[in-house]
Amino acid sequence: MAKLAKTKSSAKKPAKKAAKKSVASKMTAASKKASASKKTAASKKRDMKYYFTVKDSVKVVQDRAGPKANKRAKEVFNSLVKHLHAFIKEANPTMDEWLWGIKFLTETGHLSTDWRQEFILLSDTLGISMLVETLNNHKMSGETESTVLGPFYIENAPKYKNGANICLDGKGEPVWVHGRVTDAKGKPIKGAILDVWQANEDGFYDVQQKGIQPDMNLRGVFTSEADGSYYFRSAYPRYYPIPHDGTVGKMLEALDRNHNRPAHLHFIVSAPGYEKVTTHIFTPDCPWLQDDAVFGVKESLIADFKTVDDPALAAKLGMPNPFKIVEWDFILTKSKGR
């Protein structure tokens, strides 16, 4: 019995040693794996270049975006960082110039209100508004071209019946504006909405002269009839200076640039099933057609305003004689997917 117990005890010892050896081996392997993982992580950290340098400035900033970043936001942000950093490296501003730029943008924001949008004006005078408009509104079949919105558009203008007079201050040469809204094949569009606004004879929008001009002067919303027609009475537009008492004016003065806009009427035309178009029609006799402060003139938007001396027609339209008249058709693009 003693021998048998001794034999059993001897058999257990190798098994215990083998188990201990296996555990030790696993621990060693885990330790090596953890060490390798730390080295890999450290290597990745070094590769990501966490420290800012002029040479790697773009990559350092772009790499801070996390794995859950919005795809489009990241795309736009990366492009913005790339070009802003390139601009700074090229212009090489001093600290004082950089601080001046910060103050310029801050003041531009402070000047922007419900009635005046200095940031849109800045975008306009830098040509950015026109570039965005043009890139987003390619016209392939003769549809009406778009142009800038401008800083003086306001929503909820009064709705009028066709034939109404939107010139509430009685200034300026009377003009009869009429035409049709159609698709690219000439089919009339019934129920199209035409949102119209313009400056007055003195070169100011109503929102620039609160208490001087009547509210909603030279603004109105019209609806096209069954044959696509629209018509209303207004005042012959005049060229005018954009607001130059703020940051944009200072910029234009520093660059010795013109601050006038050529004479025009604004329109936003929309209809169900069609793309909305924001556009102008320009007078052909304006001296600033080729030097628009906001780059908004397109040759296809220059209209033919005529002088009419016809007492019978004037009486029919409810116009004084003589008067100006312009015929302008808006051709809309069908919405994508239709």
URWOWO-V994239 format. One record per residue. N is the residue number from 1. SS is DSSP state (2 for helix, 1 for strand, 0 for the rest). PSI is psi in whole degrees, 0 to 359 (none if undefined). D_CENTER is the distance of its C-alpha to the mean C-alpha in whole Angstrom. Layout:
BEGIN
n=N ss=SS psi=PSI d_center=D_CENTER
n=N ss=SS psi=PSI d_center=D_CENTER
END
This chain:
BEGIN
n=1 ss=0 psi=317 d_center=98
n=2 ss=2 psi=320 d_center=97
n=3 ss=2 psi=319 d_center=97
n=4 ss=2 psi=317 d_center=94
n=5 ss=2 psi=320 d_center=92
n=6 ss=2 psi=321 d_center=92
n=7 ss=2 psi=318 d_center=91
n=8 ss=2 psi=318 d_center=88
n=9 ss=2 psi=320 d_center=87
n=10 ss=2 psi=327 d_center=87
n=11 ss=2 psi=329 d_center=85
n=12 ss=2 psi=326 d_center=82
n=13 ss=2 psi=312 d_center=82
n=14 ss=2 psi=324 d_center=80
n=15 ss=2 psi=317 d_center=78
n=16 ss=2 psi=318 d_center=77
n=17 ss=2 psi=319 d_center=76
n=18 ss=2 psi=319 d_center=74
n=19 ss=2 psi=315 d_center=72
n=20 ss=2 psi=320 d_center=71
n=21 ss=2 psi=321 d_center=71
n=22 ss=2 psi=316 d_center=68
n=23 ss=2 psi=315 d_center=66
n=24 ss=2 psi=321 d_center=66
n=25 ss=2 psi=318 d_center=65
n=26 ss=2 psi=318 d_center=62
n=27 ss=2 psi=320 d_center=61
n=28 ss=2 psi=317 d_center=61
n=29 ss=2 psi=317 d_center=59
n=30 ss=2 psi=320 d_center=56
n=31 ss=2 psi=317 d_center=57
n=32 ss=2 psi=321 d_center=56
n=33 ss=2 psi=316 d_center=53
n=34 ss=2 psi=319 d_center=52
n=35 ss=2 psi=318 d_center=52
n=36 ss=2 psi=322 d_center=51
n=37 ss=2 psi=319 d_center=48
n=38 ss=2 psi=319 d_center=47
n=39 ss=2 psi=320 d_center=48
n=40 ss=2 psi=316 d_center=45
n=41 ss=2 psi=317 d_center=42
n=42 ss=2 psi=322 d_center=43
n=43 ss=2 psi=319 d_center=43
n=44 ss=2 psi=319 d_center=39
n=45 ss=2 psi=317 d_center=38
n=46 ss=2 psi=323 d_center=39
n=47 ss=2 psi=329 d_center=37
n=48 ss=0 psi=351 d_center=34
n=49 ss=0 psi=71 d_center=35
n=50 ss=0 psi=342 d_center=34
n=51 ss=0 psi=134 d_center=35
n=52 ss=0 psi=132 d_center=32
n=53 ss=0 psi=158 d_center=33
n=54 ss=0 psi=318 d_center=31
n=55 ss=0 psi=316 d_center=32
n=56 ss=0 psi=20 d_center=31
n=57 ss=2 psi=317 d_center=28
n=58 ss=2 psi=312 d_center=25
n=59 ss=2 psi=318 d_center=27
n=60 ss=2 psi=315 d_center=29
n=61 ss=2 psi=315 d_center=25
n=62 ss=2 psi=323 d_center=24
n=63 ss=0 psi=349 d_center=27
n=64 ss=0 psi=346 d_center=27
n=65 ss=0 psi=137 d_center=25
n=66 ss=0 psi=172 d_center=27
n=67 ss=0 psi=341 d_center=28
n=68 ss=0 psi=12 d_center=26
n=69 ss=0 psi=142 d_center=23
n=70 ss=0 psi=130 d_center=20
n=71 ss=2 psi=312 d_center=20
n=72 ss=2 psi=320 d_center=16
n=73 ss=2 psi=319 d_center=16
n=74 ss=2 psi=319 d_center=18
n=75 ss=2 psi=312 d_center=17
n=76 ss=2 psi=317 d_center=14
n=77 ss=2 psi=314 d_center=16
n=78 ss=2 psi=320 d_center=19
n=79 ss=2 psi=318 d_center=17
n=80 ss=2 psi=312 d_center=15
n=81 ss=2 psi=316 d_center=19
n=82 ss=2 psi=312 d_center=20
n=83 ss=2 psi=327 d_center=18
n=84 ss=2 psi=316 d_center=19
n=85 ss=2 psi=322 d_center=22
n=86 ss=2 psi=319 d_center=23
n=87 ss=2 psi=313 d_center=21
n=88 ss=2 psi=318 d_center=24
n=89 ss=2 psi=327 d_center=27
n=90 ss=2 psi=313 d_center=26
n=91 ss=2 psi=330 d_center=26
n=92 ss=0 psi=59 d_center=28
n=93 ss=0 psi=151 d_center=27
n=94 ss=0 psi=169 d_center=30
n=95 ss=2 psi=323 d_center=30
n=96 ss=2 psi=320 d_center=30
n=97 ss=2 psi=321 d_center=27
n=98 ss=2 psi=316 d_center=25
n=99 ss=2 psi=323 d_center=26
n=100 ss=2 psi=319 d_center=25
n=101 ss=2 psi=319 d_center=21
n=102 ss=2 psi=315 d_center=21
n=103 ss=2 psi=323 d_center=23
n=104 ss=2 psi=312 d_center=20
n=105 ss=2 psi=323 d_center=17
n=106 ss=2 psi=314 d_center=19
n=107 ss=2 psi=324 d_center=20
n=108 ss=2 psi=318 d_center=17
n=109 ss=2 psi=318 d_center=16
n=110 ss=2 psi=330 d_center=19
n=111 ss=2 psi=343 d_center=19
n=112 ss=0 psi=127 d_center=16
n=113 ss=0 psi=186 d_center=17
n=114 ss=0 psi=338 d_center=17
n=115 ss=0 psi=345 d_center=18
n=116 ss=0 psi=125 d_center=16
n=117 ss=0 psi=90 d_center=13
n=118 ss=2 psi=329 d_center=14
n=119 ss=2 psi=321 d_center=11
n=120 ss=2 psi=320 d_center=8
n=121 ss=2 psi=319 d_center=12
n=122 ss=2 psi=315 d_center=12
n=123 ss=2 psi=319 d_center=8
n=124 ss=2 psi=311 d_center=10
n=125 ss=2 psi=346 d_center=13
n=126 ss=0 psi=358 d_center=13
n=127 ss=0 psi=3 d_center=11
n=128 ss=2 psi=317 d_center=8
n=129 ss=2 psi=314 d_center=6
n=130 ss=2 psi=323 d_center=9
n=131 ss=2 psi=315 d_center=9
n=132 ss=2 psi=315 d_center=6
n=133 ss=2 psi=312 d_center=7
n=134 ss=2 psi=320 d_center=11
n=135 ss=2 psi=329 d_center=11
n=136 ss=2 psi=356 d_center=10
n=137 ss=0 psi=63 d_center=12
n=138 ss=0 psi=128 d_center=15
n=139 ss=0 psi=120 d_center=18
n=140 ss=0 psi=341 d_center=22
n=141 ss=0 psi=31 d_center=24
n=142 ss=0 psi=12 d_center=23
n=143 ss=0 psi=159 d_center=21
n=144 ss=0 psi=131 d_center=19
n=145 ss=0 psi=153 d_center=16
n=146 ss=0 psi=166 d_center=13
n=147 ss=0 psi=191 d_center=11
n=148 ss=0 psi=152 d_center=9
n=149 ss=0 psi=318 d_center=9
n=150 ss=0 psi=164 d_center=11
n=151 ss=0 psi=0 d_center=12
n=152 ss=0 psi=17 d_center=15
n=153 ss=0 psi=135 d_center=14
n=154 ss=0 psi=146 d_center=16
n=155 ss=0 psi=166 d_center=17
n=156 ss=0 psi=42 d_center=20
n=157 ss=0 psi=157 d_center=22
n=158 ss=0 psi=144 d_center=25
n=159 ss=1 psi=131 d_center=26
n=160 ss=0 psi=157 d_center=29
n=161 ss=0 psi=152 d_center=31
n=162 ss=0 psi=140 d_center=31
n=163 ss=0 psi=352 d_center=33
n=164 ss=0 psi=161 d_center=32
n=165 ss=1 psi=119 d_center=31
n=166 ss=0 psi=357 d_center=28
n=167 ss=0 psi=96 d_center=30
n=168 ss=0 psi=342 d_center=31
n=169 ss=0 psi=355 d_center=32
n=170 ss=0 psi=9 d_center=34
n=171 ss=0 psi=158 d_center=33
n=172 ss=0 psi=167 d_center=32
n=173 ss=0 psi=125 d_center=34
n=174 ss=1 psi=140 d_center=34
n=175 ss=1 psi=137 d_center=32
n=176 ss=1 psi=120 d_center=32
n=177 ss=1 psi=126 d_center=29
n=178 ss=1 psi=165 d_center=29
n=179 ss=1 psi=197 d_center=29
n=180 ss=1 psi=159 d_center=28
n=181 ss=1 psi=123 d_center=25
n=182 ss=1 psi=172 d_center=26
n=183 ss=1 psi=184 d_center=25
n=184 ss=0 psi=342 d_center=26
n=185 ss=0 psi=5 d_center=29
n=186 ss=0 psi=4 d_center=30
n=187 ss=0 psi=127 d_center=30
n=188 ss=1 psi=146 d_center=30
n=189 ss=0 psi=111 d_center=27
n=190 ss=0 psi=141 d_center=29
n=191 ss=0 psi=12 d_center=27
n=192 ss=0 psi=144 d_center=24
n=193 ss=1 psi=128 d_center=22
n=194 ss=1 psi=111 d_center=21
n=195 ss=1 psi=119 d_center=19
n=196 ss=1 psi=141 d_center=20
n=197 ss=1 psi=157 d_center=20
n=198 ss=0 psi=169 d_center=21
n=199 ss=0 psi=161 d_center=22
n=200 ss=0 psi=186 d_center=26
n=201 ss=0 psi=330 d_center=29
n=202 ss=0 psi=358 d_center=29
n=203 ss=0 psi=26 d_center=25
n=204 ss=0 psi=146 d_center=24
n=205 ss=0 psi=157 d_center=22
n=206 ss=2 psi=323 d_center=24
n=207 ss=2 psi=344 d_center=22
n=208 ss=2 psi=345 d_center=23
n=209 ss=0 psi=58 d_center=26
n=210 ss=1 psi=129 d_center=27
n=211 ss=0 psi=348 d_center=31
n=212 ss=0 psi=305 d_center=31
n=213 ss=1 psi=152 d_center=29
n=214 ss=0 psi=144 d_center=30
n=215 ss=0 psi=140 d_center=27
n=216 ss=0 psi=25 d_center=25
n=217 ss=0 psi=133 d_center=26
n=218 ss=0 psi=39 d_center=25
n=219 ss=1 psi=146 d_center=23
n=220 ss=1 psi=158 d_center=24
n=221 ss=1 psi=126 d_center=23
n=222 ss=1 psi=161 d_center=25
n=223 ss=1 psi=132 d_center=26
n=224 ss=0 psi=148 d_center=27
n=225 ss=0 psi=185 d_center=31
n=226 ss=0 psi=326 d_center=33
n=227 ss=0 psi=10 d_center=33
n=228 ss=0 psi=1 d_center=29
n=229 ss=1 psi=152 d_center=30
n=230 ss=1 psi=157 d_center=28
n=231 ss=1 psi=144 d_center=30
n=232 ss=1 psi=167 d_center=30
n=233 ss=1 psi=138 d_center=31
n=234 ss=1 psi=204 d_center=29
n=235 ss=1 psi=145 d_center=29
n=236 ss=0 psi=123 d_center=29
n=237 ss=0 psi=150 d_center=26
n=238 ss=0 psi=153 d_center=26
n=239 ss=0 psi=160 d_center=24
n=240 ss=1 psi=158 d_center=23
n=241 ss=1 psi=140 d_center=22
n=242 ss=0 psi=159 d_center=19
n=243 ss=0 psi=122 d_center=20
n=244 ss=0 psi=27 d_center=22
n=245 ss=0 psi=9 d_center=23
n=246 ss=0 psi=205 d_center=21
n=247 ss=2 psi=320 d_center=20
n=248 ss=2 psi=319 d_center=18
n=249 ss=2 psi=320 d_center=21
n=250 ss=2 psi=320 d_center=23
n=251 ss=2 psi=314 d_center=21
n=252 ss=2 psi=322 d_center=21
n=253 ss=2 psi=318 d_center=25
n=254 ss=2 psi=331 d_center=25
n=255 ss=0 psi=1 d_center=24
n=256 ss=0 psi=48 d_center=26
n=257 ss=0 psi=152 d_center=23
n=258 ss=0 psi=142 d_center=23
n=259 ss=0 psi=19 d_center=21
n=260 ss=1 psi=148 d_center=22
n=261 ss=1 psi=137 d_center=20
n=262 ss=0 psi=155 d_center=22
n=263 ss=0 psi=136 d_center=23
n=264 ss=1 psi=163 d_center=21
n=265 ss=1 psi=139 d_center=20
n=266 ss=1 psi=144 d_center=17
n=267 ss=1 psi=141 d_center=17
n=268 ss=1 psi=120 d_center=15
n=269 ss=1 psi=129 d_center=18
n=270 ss=1 psi=155 d_center=18
n=271 ss=0 psi=147 d_center=21
n=272 ss=0 psi=132 d_center=22
n=273 ss=0 psi=1 d_center=22
n=274 ss=1 psi=154 d_center=20
n=275 ss=0 psi=137 d_center=16
n=276 ss=0 psi=141 d_center=14
n=277 ss=1 psi=130 d_center=14
n=278 ss=1 psi=121 d_center=12
n=279 ss=1 psi=179 d_center=14
n=280 ss=1 psi=165 d_center=17
n=281 ss=1 psi=133 d_center=21
n=282 ss=1 psi=150 d_center=22
n=283 ss=0 psi=146 d_center=26
n=284 ss=0 psi=347 d_center=28
n=285 ss=0 psi=12 d_center=30
n=286 ss=0 psi=134 d_center=27
n=287 ss=0 psi=350 d_center=28
n=288 ss=0 psi=16 d_center=24
n=289 ss=0 psi=325 d_center=23
n=290 ss=0 psi=10 d_center=23
n=291 ss=0 psi=51 d_center=22
n=292 ss=0 psi=129 d_center=19
n=293 ss=0 psi=337 d_center=18
n=294 ss=0 psi=13 d_center=14
n=295 ss=0 psi=29 d_center=15
n=296 ss=0 psi=352 d_center=14
n=297 ss=0 psi=130 d_center=17
n=298 ss=0 psi=141 d_center=18
n=299 ss=2 psi=327 d_center=22
n=300 ss=2 psi=349 d_center=22
n=301 ss=2 psi=6 d_center=21
n=302 ss=1 psi=117 d_center=24
n=303 ss=0 psi=168 d_center=26
n=304 ss=0 psi=95 d_center=30
n=305 ss=0 psi=128 d_center=31
n=306 ss=1 psi=150 d_center=34
n=307 ss=1 psi=128 d_center=37
n=308 ss=1 psi=129 d_center=39
n=309 ss=0 psi=86 d_center=43
n=310 ss=0 psi=95 d_center=44
n=311 ss=2 psi=322 d_center=46
n=312 ss=2 psi=314 d_center=46
n=313 ss=2 psi=319 d_center=42
n=314 ss=2 psi=317 d_center=41
n=315 ss=2 psi=320 d_center=44
n=316 ss=2 psi=321 d_center=42
n=317 ss=2 psi=352 d_center=39
n=318 ss=0 psi=33 d_center=40
n=319 ss=0 psi=153 d_center=39
n=320 ss=0 psi=159 d_center=41
n=321 ss=0 psi=133 d_center=42
n=322 ss=0 psi=173 d_center=41
n=323 ss=1 psi=168 d_center=37
n=324 ss=1 psi=154 d_center=34
n=325 ss=1 psi=143 d_center=33
n=326 ss=1 psi=133 d_center=30
n=327 ss=1 psi=126 d_center=30
n=328 ss=0 psi=120 d_center=26
n=329 ss=0 psi=139 d_center=26
n=330 ss=1 psi=125 d_center=22
n=331 ss=1 psi=116 d_center=22
n=332 ss=1 psi=152 d_center=20
n=333 ss=0 psi=134 d_center=20
n=334 ss=1 psi=144 d_center=21
n=335 ss=0 psi=150 d_center=19
n=336 ss=0 psi=142 d_center=20
n=337 ss=0 psi=2 d_center=23
n=338 ss=0 psi=none d_center=25
END
